[in-house]
Amino acid sequence: MRQLWLGLLLCACSGSSDNEVEGSVLGNSLTARDAIFFVHNGRQLVVVSNQDATCRQLKSQTITGDVRLLEMYLWNAGSPEPANLVEGTYEVDGTVSLESEAYFGAGRGCNAGTTRWFRAGTGRVILIHAGFPEPGERAGVAFRLNFGDEVLTGHADASYCDLPETGLIGCINEGPPGEP
């Protein structure tokens, strides 16, 4: 029994997050080390990253080295405020009011042209917990996204990041709704 408690204590104190991504896109996999969410261009964006301290690095534009990002835009097309989300299933194909768009990025650093983006053609993002866009809040998602014949599945527990609601942010794919 003592070994079980020690094992649980080690897991709780290890700093591991509740973020996981399985699968790859054209041989690029993602070890999910961090997840954040924020409102940008009228939609809420959940970003799962292979970087630590993603929010701080995006704010200071200091992401370097091998970068892997899964970006899931969510919006409620049936609401006057599309960024006000409700728990539910957000479809990538855009045929329902709860819509999603997802991109997988792989590259070196965040300079223009260094990240290659892949757009999910179909899939679902399930918003398990809709956090308010304010400090201290968290949002939880589970997802299954199809990038051609390749599939990314997983879940993320994202913390709120106070990035700007408009304008360009390095390493964030700025595709408007409905465009690659």
N, C-alpha and C positions, 0 to 999 in steps of 0.2 A: 504494500500500500504506500509506503514511504517513497518508493521509486516512482510510482504513478504521480504523486503530488509534485515531486521534484521535476519530472518531465513536463507536467502542466505548467509549473512555475517558469521553467526555462522557455517554453513556447510563448507564454504571456509576456515575458520580459525581453524576448529576442528582437523586438522591433519589427517583426514581420507584419506585413499588411494583409488585408483580406482582398487582394487583387490577384487575378489569375487570367491568363490568356493561353489557350491551346490552339495549335495549328500554325500555319505559316502562309505567307503570300510570296510567291516566286522565290522560295527558299529563305525568306526573311521571317524569323520568328521574333517574338517579343517576350522578354522576361519582365513581367509587370512589377515594378518596384514602387510606383507611386501613381496616384490618380487624383485629379482635381476636377472641379466644375466651376463654370462661370457663365454669365450672360454676354453674348457677343452678336452684334448685328441682328437683334430681335429674336434670337434663338438661344437656347441653353446648350452649352457644349460640355461634354464629359471627355476628358483626355486621360488615357492610360499611357504611362511612359516607362521606359527602361532607365530613366534618370531618378536620382534622389532629389528631393527639394525642388520639384518641378515648378511650383508656383514662384518661388524665389528666383530660379534661373530664368523663367520666362519674363519676369518683371525686369531683371537686370540684363537680359539678352546674353547670358553667359553659358548657354548650353554648348558643349563642345564634344568632340569625339563621335563615337558611333551612337546615332540617335534612332530610336524606334518609337513610333507614336501611333496609337489608335484613337481617332477622334470621332466622337459620335454626337452629331447635332440632333437636338430634339426640339420640336415645337408643336403647339396645339393650334392647328389651322382653324379649328372651330371656335376659338376664343378671341375676343377683341385684343387681348394681351398674349400673343403667341408664346412668350417666354414664361408665362405662368403655367406650370406643368401640373398634371395630375398623375397619380400612380396608374399604370396601365401599360399596354403593349403599343410601342411606336413602330410602325411599319416602314421599311426602307423604300418600298415601291411607291409610296405616296398616294395610295388609293383610299385612305381613311383620314379622319381628322387628326389623329395622333400620328405625326409624321417624323421620320428620321432620315438622316443621311450619314453615311459612315465612310471614313477614309483611313487608310493605313499608310504611314509614311516611314521611309527608311533612308538614311543618309548620314552625312558627316557634318555635324554642327547645324546651325540655323541660318546660314547665309543664303541669300536668294539663289535658287538653282541647285542647291546641294542636297535637297531632299526630294526623293522620287515618291509621288503619291499614287495610290491605287484606290479606286472608288468601289465600294460594295454595290453589286447590282441588285441584290435582294437580301432579305434578312429581317430580324426583329431585335429591338432593344426593349427590354422590359424594365420599366422604371419601378423599382421595388419600394424606394423611399424618395419622395420629392423634397429635397432640401430647399429652404428659402435662400436666395442669393444674398447672404450676409455672413459676416465673420462667425466662425464657430459651427456653421451648419455643415451637414453631410448629405450626400445623395448616393443611393445604392442602385446599381443596374446589373442586369444579367443580359447576355447577348448571344446571338448566333447570326453571323454575317457571312454572306457568300461573295467571294471575290473570284468570279468565274467558277472554275472547278475546285477552288480551294476555300476552306471554311475556317473562320476564327470563332471560337466559342469561349465563354468565360464569364467573369463577374468582376465588379469593382465597387469599392467603398470610397467614394471621392469626397475630398474636403473642399470647401469653398475657397476660391482664390479671387482676390479683388483686382483682376486685370481690367483694362479699359473696355467699355461696352461697345466702342466703335474704333475704327482705325486698324492699321496693320500691326500684327503681332508676329514676330519671327517664330517659325516652327508651327504656326497655326495655319491650316489650309483655309483660305478665304473664299472658297467656292460658294456663291449665293445659292439659296434653295433652288433645287431642280437643275443645277448645272454642275459639271465635273470640275 
